[in-house]
Amino acid sequence: MLLEVRDLCVNYGRIEAIRNISFTVEEGEVVTLIGANGAGKTTTMKTISGLRPVRAGTIIFAGHDITSVPAHKRPELGIAQSPEGRGCFPGMTVKENLMMGAYSRKDRKTPAVLEDRDRVYELFPRLSERHNQVAGTLSGGEQQMLAIGRALILRPRLLLLDEPSMGLAPKLIQQIFEIITEINQQGTTVLLVEQNAAQALKRAHRGYVLETGEIVREGTGTDLASDPAIKAAYLGGDI
């Protein structure tokens, strides 16, 4: 088991954002968390990456308890995140943004990092075309590609993707999800939070449904996508 979350509770002040949720991600999987706005999806991702403190519960990664490991140490363990809102450095070039993804790598001054940057350019040719352009002048779709590419430079064992399709045109959404599938097929485990439940369940091996901070349903991507209640709540019909 690569990631195991046990009885996790997270608060914002006195408000319970997450209540006793438990889920797992196995090596090589794409697992998705779906739910309405305010369900606790982004809070879950922030907590796994170390940006939110845990009130109760445990996070196990690769067999080790990381519940109290600081956020800046988690990339060294192999956890990388493409955050909600992309989080690019607007005054830095595409190339500089990508190289920031190697900050936690012990081999960041070796040719291996450049090889990984070239791999990102193969996945996202648009970034290669704009490698000297400052990130703040990129389109929303290009910034999303950059955020994912920066996370991949780390060579993560677990890639956390938070709303990768937010604000993108339908054609670009399809492209982003195809690339997520390709990243997974190349060996990277993915935990995906996504409002576009149809695309997320189509790509995921398994999924969990969050409602008001609690997991209310789980199953394979196919099973959840065909569940009448899930269709009515999140899909608006067939995928």
TORPATOR-929525 format. One record per residue (C-alpha): residue number from 1; z, y, x. Coordinates in Angstrom, 3 decimals, always signed. Example, Ala and Ser with C-alpha at 12.3 -4.5 7.8 and 13.67 -1.06 7.14 Angstrom:
// TORPATOR-929525
<rec><vexdren>1</vexdren><Z>+7.800</Z><Y>-4.500</Y><X>+12.300</X></rec>
<rec><vexdren>2</vexdren><Z>+7.140</Z><Y>-1.060</Y><X>+13.670</X></rec>
END
This chain:
// TORPATOR-929525
<rec><vexdren>1</vexdren><Z>+0.000</Z><Y>+0.000</Y><X>+0.000</X></rec>
<rec><vexdren>2</vexdren><Z>-1.011</Z><Y>+3.359</Y><X>+1.488</X></rec>
<rec><vexdren>3</vexdren><Z>+0.894</Z><Y>+5.689</Y><X>-0.870</X></rec>
<rec><vexdren>4</vexdren><Z>+3.756</Z><Y>+4.893</Y><X>-3.191</X></rec>
<rec><vexdren>5</vexdren><Z>+5.469</Z><Y>+7.525</Y><X>-5.310</X></rec>
<rec><vexdren>6</vexdren><Z>+8.746</Z><Y>+6.342</Y><X>-6.841</X></rec>
<rec><vexdren>7</vexdren><Z>+10.638</Z><Y>+8.093</Y><X>-9.651</X></rec>
<rec><vexdren>8</vexdren><Z>+9.546</Z><Y>+11.529</Y><X>-8.465</X></rec>
<rec><vexdren>9</vexdren><Z>+11.190</Z><Y>+14.605</Y><X>-9.990</X></rec>
<rec><vexdren>10</vexdren><Z>+10.194</Z><Y>+18.173</Y><X>-9.092</X></rec>
<rec><vexdren>11</vexdren><Z>+11.538</Z><Y>+21.427</Y><X>-10.494</X></rec>
<rec><vexdren>12</vexdren><Z>+10.530</Z><Y>+25.076</Y><X>-10.548</X></rec>
<rec><vexdren>13</vexdren><Z>+13.980</Z><Y>+26.583</Y><X>-10.821</X></rec>
<rec><vexdren>14</vexdren><Z>+15.530</Z><Y>+24.975</Y><X>-13.885</X></rec>
<rec><vexdren>15</vexdren><Z>+12.191</Z><Y>+23.919</Y><X>-15.305</X></rec>
<rec><vexdren>16</vexdren><Z>+11.262</Z><Y>+20.261</Y><X>-14.819</X></rec>
<rec><vexdren>17</vexdren><Z>+7.610</Z><Y>+20.122</Y><X>-13.765</X></rec>
<rec><vexdren>18</vexdren><Z>+7.601</Z><Y>+16.375</Y><X>-13.024</X></rec>
<rec><vexdren>19</vexdren><Z>+9.972</Z><Y>+13.790</Y><X>-14.477</X></rec>
<rec><vexdren>20</vexdren><Z>+10.393</Z><Y>+10.340</Y><X>-12.969</X></rec>
<rec><vexdren>21</vexdren><Z>+6.745</Z><Y>+9.602</Y><X>-12.235</X></rec>
<rec><vexdren>22</vexdren><Z>+5.762</Z><Y>+6.536</Y><X>-10.218</X></rec>
<rec><vexdren>23</vexdren><Z>+2.305</Z><Y>+5.542</Y><X>-9.032</X></rec>
<rec><vexdren>24</vexdren><Z>+0.508</Z><Y>+3.910</Y><X>-6.119</X></rec>
<rec><vexdren>25</vexdren><Z>-2.676</Z><Y>+4.347</Y><X>-4.114</X></rec>
<rec><vexdren>26</vexdren><Z>-3.995</Z><Y>+1.394</Y><X>-2.158</X></rec>
<rec><vexdren>27</vexdren><Z>-6.025</Z><Y>+1.697</Y><X>+1.033</X></rec>
<rec><vexdren>28</vexdren><Z>-9.699</Z><Y>+2.238</Y><X>+0.225</X></rec>
<rec><vexdren>29</vexdren><Z>-9.227</Z><Y>+3.359</Y><X>-3.379</X></rec>
<rec><vexdren>30</vexdren><Z>-10.168</Z><Y>+6.437</Y><X>-5.330</X></rec>
<rec><vexdren>31</vexdren><Z>-7.271</Z><Y>+7.127</Y><X>-7.690</X></rec>
<rec><vexdren>32</vexdren><Z>-7.353</Z><Y>+10.005</Y><X>-10.154</X></rec>
<rec><vexdren>33</vexdren><Z>-4.681</Z><Y>+11.941</Y><X>-12.001</X></rec>
<rec><vexdren>34</vexdren><Z>-5.941</Z><Y>+13.458</Y><X>-15.239</X></rec>
<rec><vexdren>35</vexdren><Z>-4.257</Z><Y>+15.594</Y><X>-17.845</X></rec>
<rec><vexdren>36</vexdren><Z>-4.241</Z><Y>+18.984</Y><X>-19.516</X></rec>
<rec><vexdren>37</vexdren><Z>-3.365</Z><Y>+22.247</Y><X>-17.783</X></rec>
<rec><vexdren>38</vexdren><Z>+0.351</Z><Y>+22.343</Y><X>-17.080</X></rec>
<rec><vexdren>39</vexdren><Z>+0.705</Z><Y>+18.555</Y><X>-17.069</X></rec>
<rec><vexdren>40</vexdren><Z>+2.007</Z><Y>+18.506</Y><X>-13.498</X></rec>
<rec><vexdren>41</vexdren><Z>-1.081</Z><Y>+17.361</Y><X>-11.601</X></rec>
<rec><vexdren>42</vexdren><Z>-1.211</Z><Y>+20.138</Y><X>-9.001</X></rec>
<rec><vexdren>43</vexdren><Z>+2.572</Z><Y>+20.045</Y><X>-8.582</X></rec>
<rec><vexdren>44</vexdren><Z>+2.262</Z><Y>+16.339</Y><X>-7.779</X></rec>
<rec><vexdren>45</vexdren><Z>-0.357</Z><Y>+17.030</Y><X>-5.123</X></rec>
<rec><vexdren>46</vexdren><Z>+1.663</Z><Y>+19.865</Y><X>-3.589</X></rec>
<rec><vexdren>47</vexdren><Z>+4.701</Z><Y>+17.616</Y><X>-3.427</X></rec>
<rec><vexdren>48</vexdren><Z>+2.792</Z><Y>+14.820</Y><X>-1.675</X></rec>
<rec><vexdren>49</vexdren><Z>+1.487</Z><Y>+17.324</Y><X>+0.858</X></rec>
<rec><vexdren>50</vexdren><Z>+5.006</Z><Y>+18.709</Y><X>+1.371</X></rec>
<rec><vexdren>51</vexdren><Z>+4.532</Z><Y>+22.121</Y><X>-0.223</X></rec>
<rec><vexdren>52</vexdren><Z>+7.034</Z><Y>+21.496</Y><X>-3.034</X></rec>
<rec><vexdren>53</vexdren><Z>+10.566</Z><Y>+20.133</Y><X>-2.499</X></rec>
<rec><vexdren>54</vexdren><Z>+11.590</Z><Y>+16.886</Y><X>-4.156</X></rec>
<rec><vexdren>55</vexdren><Z>+14.574</Z><Y>+17.021</Y><X>-6.520</X></rec>
<rec><vexdren>56</vexdren><Z>+14.763</Z><Y>+13.252</Y><X>-6.821</X></rec>
<rec><vexdren>57</vexdren><Z>+12.647</Z><Y>+10.236</Y><X>-5.975</X></rec>
<rec><vexdren>58</vexdren><Z>+10.792</Z><Y>+8.948</Y><X>-2.935</X></rec>
<rec><vexdren>59</vexdren><Z>+7.346</Z><Y>+9.276</Y><X>-1.359</X></rec>
<rec><vexdren>60</vexdren><Z>+6.291</Z><Y>+6.370</Y><X>+0.860</X></rec>
<rec><vexdren>61</vexdren><Z>+3.174</Z><Y>+6.725</Y><X>+3.033</X></rec>
<rec><vexdren>62</vexdren><Z>+1.866</Z><Y>+3.839</Y><X>+5.129</X></rec>
<rec><vexdren>63</vexdren><Z>+5.247</Z><Y>+2.121</Y><X>+4.833</X></rec>
<rec><vexdren>64</vexdren><Z>+7.315</Z><Y>+5.148</Y><X>+5.902</X></rec>
<rec><vexdren>65</vexdren><Z>+9.523</Z><Y>+7.400</Y><X>+3.788</X></rec>
<rec><vexdren>66</vexdren><Z>+8.032</Z><Y>+10.898</Y><X>+4.100</X></rec>
<rec><vexdren>67</vexdren><Z>+10.044</Z><Y>+12.518</Y><X>+1.309</X></rec>
<rec><vexdren>68</vexdren><Z>+11.744</Z><Y>+14.913</Y><X>+3.733</X></rec>
<rec><vexdren>69</vexdren><Z>+8.926</Z><Y>+15.276</Y><X>+6.274</X></rec>
<rec><vexdren>70</vexdren><Z>+7.885</Z><Y>+18.970</Y><X>+6.546</X></rec>
<rec><vexdren>71</vexdren><Z>+4.452</Z><Y>+19.958</Y><X>+5.240</X></rec>
<rec><vexdren>72</vexdren><Z>+3.121</Z><Y>+20.875</Y><X>+8.689</X></rec>
<rec><vexdren>73</vexdren><Z>+3.919</Z><Y>+17.372</Y><X>+9.959</X></rec>
<rec><vexdren>74</vexdren><Z>+2.144</Z><Y>+15.456</Y><X>+7.200</X></rec>
<rec><vexdren>75</vexdren><Z>-1.396</Z><Y>+16.054</Y><X>+8.500</X></rec>
<rec><vexdren>76</vexdren><Z>-0.311</Z><Y>+14.355</Y><X>+11.725</X></rec>
<rec><vexdren>77</vexdren><Z>+0.468</Z><Y>+11.274</Y><X>+9.620</X></rec>
<rec><vexdren>78</vexdren><Z>-3.045</Z><Y>+11.270</Y><X>+8.160</X></rec>
<rec><vexdren>79</vexdren><Z>-2.681</Z><Y>+13.258</Y><X>+4.928</X></rec>
<rec><vexdren>80</vexdren><Z>-5.219</Z><Y>+16.052</Y><X>+4.381</X></rec>
<rec><vexdren>81</vexdren><Z>-5.672</Z><Y>+18.243</Y><X>+1.331</X></rec>
<rec><vexdren>82</vexdren><Z>-8.490</Z><Y>+20.271</Y><X>-0.144</X></rec>
<rec><vexdren>83</vexdren><Z>-6.322</Z><Y>+22.521</Y><X>-2.321</X></rec>
<rec><vexdren>84</vexdren><Z>-6.907</Z><Y>+24.013</Y><X>-5.738</X></rec>
<rec><vexdren>85</vexdren><Z>-8.671</Z><Y>+27.332</Y><X>-5.187</X></rec>
<rec><vexdren>86</vexdren><Z>-10.256</Z><Y>+26.056</Y><X>-1.934</X></rec>
<rec><vexdren>87</vexdren><Z>-8.057</Z><Y>+28.096</Y><X>+0.403</X></rec>
<rec><vexdren>88</vexdren><Z>-10.751</Z><Y>+29.020</Y><X>+2.922</X></rec>
<rec><vexdren>89</vexdren><Z>-10.089</Z><Y>+31.647</Y><X>+5.584</X></rec>
<rec><vexdren>90</vexdren><Z>-12.418</Z><Y>+34.396</Y><X>+4.319</X></rec>
<rec><vexdren>91</vexdren><Z>-12.726</Z><Y>+36.343</Y><X>+7.576</X></rec>
<rec><vexdren>92</vexdren><Z>-13.544</Z><Y>+33.294</Y><X>+9.687</X></rec>
<rec><vexdren>93</vexdren><Z>-16.931</Z><Y>+31.629</Y><X>+10.025</X></rec>
<rec><vexdren>94</vexdren><Z>-17.791</Z><Y>+28.258</Y><X>+8.546</X></rec>
<rec><vexdren>95</vexdren><Z>-17.569</Z><Y>+26.705</Y><X>+12.003</X></rec>
<rec><vexdren>96</vexdren><Z>-14.161</Z><Y>+28.277</Y><X>+12.663</X></rec>
<rec><vexdren>97</vexdren><Z>-12.842</Z><Y>+27.136</Y><X>+9.277</X></rec>
<rec><vexdren>98</vexdren><Z>-13.940</Z><Y>+23.583</Y><X>+9.977</X></rec>
<rec><vexdren>99</vexdren><Z>-12.302</Z><Y>+23.550</Y><X>+13.379</X></rec>
<rec><vexdren>100</vexdren><Z>-9.010</Z><Y>+24.599</Y><X>+11.785</X></rec>
<rec><vexdren>101</vexdren><Z>-9.029</Z><Y>+21.139</Y><X>+10.232</X></rec>
<rec><vexdren>102</vexdren><Z>-8.587</Z><Y>+19.678</Y><X>+13.721</X></rec>
<rec><vexdren>103</vexdren><Z>-5.453</Z><Y>+21.718</Y><X>+14.434</X></rec>
<rec><vexdren>104</vexdren><Z>-3.129</Z><Y>+18.710</Y><X>+14.059</X></rec>
<rec><vexdren>105</vexdren><Z>-5.339</Z><Y>+16.318</Y><X>+16.024</X></rec>
<rec><vexdren>106</vexdren><Z>-4.128</Z><Y>+15.356</Y><X>+19.462</X></rec>
<rec><vexdren>107</vexdren><Z>-7.754</Z><Y>+14.957</Y><X>+20.581</X></rec>
<rec><vexdren>108</vexdren><Z>-8.878</Z><Y>+18.336</Y><X>+19.210</X></rec>
<rec><vexdren>109</vexdren><Z>-10.275</Z><Y>+19.415</Y><X>+22.604</X></rec>
<rec><vexdren>110</vexdren><Z>-12.469</Z><Y>+16.329</Y><X>+22.989</X></rec>
<rec><vexdren>111</vexdren><Z>-16.088</Z><Y>+15.649</Y><X>+21.915</X></rec>
<rec><vexdren>112</vexdren><Z>-14.738</Z><Y>+13.457</Y><X>+19.093</X></rec>
<rec><vexdren>113</vexdren><Z>-13.962</Z><Y>+16.581</Y><X>+17.047</X></rec>
<rec><vexdren>114</vexdren><Z>-17.514</Z><Y>+17.842</Y><X>+17.426</X></rec>
<rec><vexdren>115</vexdren><Z>-18.784</Z><Y>+14.441</Y><X>+16.286</X></rec>
<rec><vexdren>116</vexdren><Z>-16.666</Z><Y>+14.745</Y><X>+13.161</X></rec>
<rec><vexdren>117</vexdren><Z>-17.919</Z><Y>+18.271</Y><X>+12.580</X></rec>
<rec><vexdren>118</vexdren><Z>-21.485</Z><Y>+16.959</Y><X>+12.791</X></rec>
<rec><vexdren>119</vexdren><Z>-20.568</Z><Y>+14.282</Y><X>+10.242</X></rec>
<rec><vexdren>120</vexdren><Z>-19.411</Z><Y>+17.062</Y><X>+7.889</X></rec>
<rec><vexdren>121</vexdren><Z>-22.698</Z><Y>+18.860</Y><X>+8.438</X></rec>
<rec><vexdren>122</vexdren><Z>-24.531</Z><Y>+15.658</Y><X>+7.485</X></rec>
<rec><vexdren>123</vexdren><Z>-22.510</Z><Y>+15.401</Y><X>+4.269</X></rec>
<rec><vexdren>124</vexdren><Z>-22.953</Z><Y>+19.122</Y><X>+3.538</X></rec>
<rec><vexdren>125</vexdren><Z>-26.235</Z><Y>+20.387</Y><X>+5.063</X></rec>
<rec><vexdren>126</vexdren><Z>-25.614</Z><Y>+23.798</Y><X>+3.469</X></rec>
<rec><vexdren>127</vexdren><Z>-22.634</Z><Y>+24.276</Y><X>+5.782</X></rec>
<rec><vexdren>128</vexdren><Z>-24.777</Z><Y>+23.526</Y><X>+8.801</X></rec>
<rec><vexdren>129</vexdren><Z>-27.233</Z><Y>+26.206</Y><X>+7.680</X></rec>
<rec><vexdren>130</vexdren><Z>-24.376</Z><Y>+28.705</Y><X>+7.337</X></rec>
<rec><vexdren>131</vexdren><Z>-22.196</Z><Y>+27.680</Y><X>+10.284</X></rec>
<rec><vexdren>132</vexdren><Z>-22.004</Z><Y>+31.245</Y><X>+11.661</X></rec>
<rec><vexdren>133</vexdren><Z>-21.518</Z><Y>+32.896</Y><X>+8.257</X></rec>
<rec><vexdren>134</vexdren><Z>-18.046</Z><Y>+34.133</Y><X>+7.288</X></rec>
<rec><vexdren>135</vexdren><Z>-16.471</Z><Y>+32.033</Y><X>+4.566</X></rec>
<rec><vexdren>136</vexdren><Z>-15.709</Z><Y>+34.992</Y><X>+2.309</X></rec>
<rec><vexdren>137</vexdren><Z>-19.431</Z><Y>+35.529</Y><X>+1.719</X></rec>
<rec><vexdren>138</vexdren><Z>-20.129</Z><Y>+31.934</Y><X>+0.637</X></rec>
<rec><vexdren>139</vexdren><Z>-20.715</Z><Y>+30.923</Y><X>-2.966</X></rec>
<rec><vexdren>140</vexdren><Z>-17.982</Z><Y>+29.058</Y><X>-4.831</X></rec>
<rec><vexdren>141</vexdren><Z>-19.773</Z><Y>+25.759</Y><X>-4.339</X></rec>
<rec><vexdren>142</vexdren><Z>-20.214</Z><Y>+26.361</Y><X>-0.628</X></rec>
<rec><vexdren>143</vexdren><Z>-16.527</Z><Y>+27.235</Y><X>-0.281</X></rec>
<rec><vexdren>144</vexdren><Z>-15.628</Z><Y>+23.986</Y><X>-2.023</X></rec>
<rec><vexdren>145</vexdren><Z>-17.818</Z><Y>+22.068</Y><X>+0.426</X></rec>
<rec><vexdren>146</vexdren><Z>-16.105</Z><Y>+23.916</Y><X>+3.264</X></rec>
<rec><vexdren>147</vexdren><Z>-12.611</Z><Y>+23.076</Y><X>+1.981</X></rec>
<rec><vexdren>148</vexdren><Z>-13.465</Z><Y>+19.383</Y><X>+1.723</X></rec>
<rec><vexdren>149</vexdren><Z>-15.198</Z><Y>+19.415</Y><X>+5.106</X></rec>
<rec><vexdren>150</vexdren><Z>-12.201</Z><Y>+21.079</Y><X>+6.767</X></rec>
<rec><vexdren>151</vexdren><Z>-9.938</Z><Y>+18.331</Y><X>+5.379</X></rec>
<rec><vexdren>152</vexdren><Z>-12.290</Z><Y>+15.625</Y><X>+6.641</X></rec>
<rec><vexdren>153</vexdren><Z>-12.193</Z><Y>+17.011</Y><X>+10.198</X></rec>
<rec><vexdren>154</vexdren><Z>-8.628</Z><Y>+15.713</Y><X>+10.347</X></rec>
<rec><vexdren>155</vexdren><Z>-9.927</Z><Y>+12.134</Y><X>+9.939</X></rec>
<rec><vexdren>156</vexdren><Z>-7.375</Z><Y>+11.555</Y><X>+7.168</X></rec>
<rec><vexdren>157</vexdren><Z>-6.240</Z><Y>+8.183</Y><X>+5.907</X></rec>
<rec><vexdren>158</vexdren><Z>-5.554</Z><Y>+9.896</Y><X>+2.562</X></rec>
<rec><vexdren>159</vexdren><Z>-7.605</Z><Y>+12.803</Y><X>+1.249</X></rec>
<rec><vexdren>160</vexdren><Z>-6.004</Z><Y>+14.870</Y><X>-1.528</X></rec>
<rec><vexdren>161</vexdren><Z>-8.590</Z><Y>+16.656</Y><X>-3.663</X></rec>
<rec><vexdren>162</vexdren><Z>-7.265</Z><Y>+19.163</Y><X>-6.190</X></rec>
<rec><vexdren>163</vexdren><Z>-9.814</Z><Y>+20.304</Y><X>-8.788</X></rec>
<rec><vexdren>164</vexdren><Z>-12.913</Z><Y>+20.076</Y><X>-6.566</X></rec>
<rec><vexdren>165</vexdren><Z>-15.269</Z><Y>+20.917</Y><X>-9.458</X></rec>
<rec><vexdren>166</vexdren><Z>-13.404</Z><Y>+23.995</Y><X>-10.696</X></rec>
<rec><vexdren>167</vexdren><Z>-15.751</Z><Y>+26.894</Y><X>-11.413</X></rec>
<rec><vexdren>168</vexdren><Z>-18.907</Z><Y>+25.077</Y><X>-10.294</X></rec>
<rec><vexdren>169</vexdren><Z>-22.253</Z><Y>+24.727</Y><X>-12.080</X></rec>
<rec><vexdren>170</vexdren><Z>-22.966</Z><Y>+21.285</Y><X>-13.620</X></rec>
<rec><vexdren>171</vexdren><Z>-25.622</Z><Y>+20.390</Y><X>-11.031</X></rec>
<rec><vexdren>172</vexdren><Z>-23.255</Z><Y>+21.180</Y><X>-8.176</X></rec>
<rec><vexdren>173</vexdren><Z>-20.412</Z><Y>+19.265</Y><X>-9.845</X></rec>
<rec><vexdren>174</vexdren><Z>-22.581</Z><Y>+16.152</Y><X>-9.818</X></rec>
<rec><vexdren>175</vexdren><Z>-23.343</Z><Y>+16.679</Y><X>-6.127</X></rec>
<rec><vexdren>176</vexdren><Z>-19.663</Z><Y>+17.144</Y><X>-5.213</X></rec>
<rec><vexdren>177</vexdren><Z>-18.684</Z><Y>+13.921</Y><X>-6.974</X></rec>
<rec><vexdren>178</vexdren><Z>-21.494</Z><Y>+11.975</Y><X>-5.323</X></rec>
<rec><vexdren>179</vexdren><Z>-20.181</Z><Y>+13.161</Y><X>-1.963</X></rec>
<rec><vexdren>180</vexdren><Z>-16.628</Z><Y>+12.146</Y><X>-2.902</X></rec>
<rec><vexdren>181</vexdren><Z>-17.937</Z><Y>+8.644</Y><X>-3.607</X></rec>
<rec><vexdren>182</vexdren><Z>-19.754</Z><Y>+8.629</Y><X>-0.265</X></rec>
<rec><vexdren>183</vexdren><Z>-16.602</Z><Y>+9.768</Y><X>+1.572</X></rec>
<rec><vexdren>184</vexdren><Z>-14.692</Z><Y>+6.901</Y><X>-0.013</X></rec>
<rec><vexdren>185</vexdren><Z>-17.406</Z><Y>+4.382</Y><X>+0.841</X></rec>
<rec><vexdren>186</vexdren><Z>-17.152</Z><Y>+5.518</Y><X>+4.457</X></rec>
<rec><vexdren>187</vexdren><Z>-13.508</Z><Y>+4.444</Y><X>+4.464</X></rec>
<rec><vexdren>188</vexdren><Z>-11.369</Z><Y>+7.370</Y><X>+3.315</X></rec>
<rec><vexdren>189</vexdren><Z>-8.815</Z><Y>+6.811</Y><X>+0.552</X></rec>
<rec><vexdren>190</vexdren><Z>-8.894</Z><Y>+9.567</Y><X>-2.084</X></rec>
<rec><vexdren>191</vexdren><Z>-6.317</Z><Y>+10.875</Y><X>-4.542</X></rec>
<rec><vexdren>192</vexdren><Z>-8.147</Z><Y>+13.125</Y><X>-6.980</X></rec>
<rec><vexdren>193</vexdren><Z>-6.841</Z><Y>+15.662</Y><X>-9.476</X></rec>
<rec><vexdren>194</vexdren><Z>-9.596</Z><Y>+16.824</Y><X>-11.784</X></rec>
<rec><vexdren>195</vexdren><Z>-10.075</Z><Y>+18.575</Y><X>-15.126</X></rec>
<rec><vexdren>196</vexdren><Z>-13.506</Z><Y>+16.956</Y><X>-15.450</X></rec>
<rec><vexdren>197</vexdren><Z>-12.014</Z><Y>+13.661</Y><X>-16.597</X></rec>
<rec><vexdren>198</vexdren><Z>-15.396</Z><Y>+12.096</Y><X>-17.307</X></rec>
<rec><vexdren>199</vexdren><Z>-16.597</Z><Y>+12.469</Y><X>-13.722</X></rec>
<rec><vexdren>200</vexdren><Z>-13.193</Z><Y>+11.576</Y><X>-12.278</X></rec>
<rec><vexdren>201</vexdren><Z>-12.872</Z><Y>+8.320</Y><X>-14.222</X></rec>
<rec><vexdren>202</vexdren><Z>-16.478</Z><Y>+7.439</Y><X>-13.468</X></rec>
<rec><vexdren>203</vexdren><Z>-15.733</Z><Y>+7.576</Y><X>-9.728</X></rec>
<rec><vexdren>204</vexdren><Z>-12.154</Z><Y>+6.248</Y><X>-9.704</X></rec>
<rec><vexdren>205</vexdren><Z>-10.996</Z><Y>+2.690</Y><X>-9.199</X></rec>
<rec><vexdren>206</vexdren><Z>-7.816</Z><Y>+3.492</Y><X>-11.106</X></rec>
<rec><vexdren>207</vexdren><Z>-6.302</Z><Y>+6.441</Y><X>-12.953</X></rec>
<rec><vexdren>208</vexdren><Z>-3.069</Z><Y>+7.829</Y><X>-14.353</X></rec>
<rec><vexdren>209</vexdren><Z>-2.703</Z><Y>+10.184</Y><X>-17.307</X></rec>
<rec><vexdren>210</vexdren><Z>-0.085</Z><Y>+12.939</Y><X>-16.998</X></rec>
<rec><vexdren>211</vexdren><Z>+1.365</Z><Y>+14.736</Y><X>-20.009</X></rec>
<rec><vexdren>212</vexdren><Z>+4.090</Z><Y>+17.391</Y><X>-19.639</X></rec>
<rec><vexdren>213</vexdren><Z>+5.246</Z><Y>+16.002</Y><X>-16.315</X></rec>
<rec><vexdren>214</vexdren><Z>+5.263</Z><Y>+12.320</Y><X>-17.222</X></rec>
<rec><vexdren>215</vexdren><Z>+2.794</Z><Y>+9.475</Y><X>-16.738</X></rec>
<rec><vexdren>216</vexdren><Z>+1.910</Z><Y>+8.208</Y><X>-20.197</X></rec>
<rec><vexdren>217</vexdren><Z>-0.944</Z><Y>+5.836</Y><X>-19.403</X></rec>
<rec><vexdren>218</vexdren><Z>-2.559</Z><Y>+4.072</Y><X>-16.474</X></rec>
<rec><vexdren>219</vexdren><Z>-5.428</Z><Y>+1.680</Y><X>-15.894</X></rec>
<rec><vexdren>220</vexdren><Z>-8.781</Z><Y>+1.215</Y><X>-14.235</X></rec>
<rec><vexdren>221</vexdren><Z>-11.213</Z><Y>+4.083</Y><X>-14.410</X></rec>
<rec><vexdren>222</vexdren><Z>-13.433</Z><Y>+2.044</Y><X>-16.711</X></rec>
<rec><vexdren>223</vexdren><Z>-10.593</Z><Y>+1.073</Y><X>-19.046</X></rec>
<rec><vexdren>224</vexdren><Z>-9.283</Z><Y>+4.619</Y><X>-19.363</X></rec>
<rec><vexdren>225</vexdren><Z>-12.778</Z><Y>+5.987</Y><X>-19.934</X></rec>
<rec><vexdren>226</vexdren><Z>-13.314</Z><Y>+3.581</Y><X>-22.828</X></rec>
<rec><vexdren>227</vexdren><Z>-9.886</Z><Y>+4.149</Y><X>-24.411</X></rec>
<rec><vexdren>228</vexdren><Z>-10.366</Z><Y>+5.945</Y><X>-27.770</X></rec>
<rec><vexdren>229</vexdren><Z>-7.245</Z><Y>+8.074</Y><X>-27.296</X></rec>
<rec><vexdren>230</vexdren><Z>-8.357</Z><Y>+9.196</Y><X>-23.821</X></rec>
<rec><vexdren>231</vexdren><Z>-11.843</Z><Y>+9.938</Y><X>-25.111</X></rec>
<rec><vexdren>232</vexdren><Z>-10.477</Z><Y>+12.067</Y><X>-27.920</X></rec>
<rec><vexdren>233</vexdren><Z>-8.035</Z><Y>+13.974</Y><X>-25.716</X></rec>
<rec><vexdren>234</vexdren><Z>-9.990</Z><Y>+14.487</Y><X>-22.500</X></rec>
<rec><vexdren>235</vexdren><Z>-13.605</Z><Y>+13.340</Y><X>-22.703</X></rec>
<rec><vexdren>236</vexdren><Z>-14.950</Z><Y>+14.676</Y><X>-25.973</X></rec>
<rec><vexdren>237</vexdren><Z>-16.952</Z><Y>+11.498</Y><X>-26.482</X></rec>
<rec><vexdren>238</vexdren><Z>-18.535</Z><Y>+8.877</Y><X>-24.277</X></rec>
<rec><vexdren>239</vexdren><Z>-19.009</Z><Y>+9.325</Y><X>-20.557</X></rec>
END
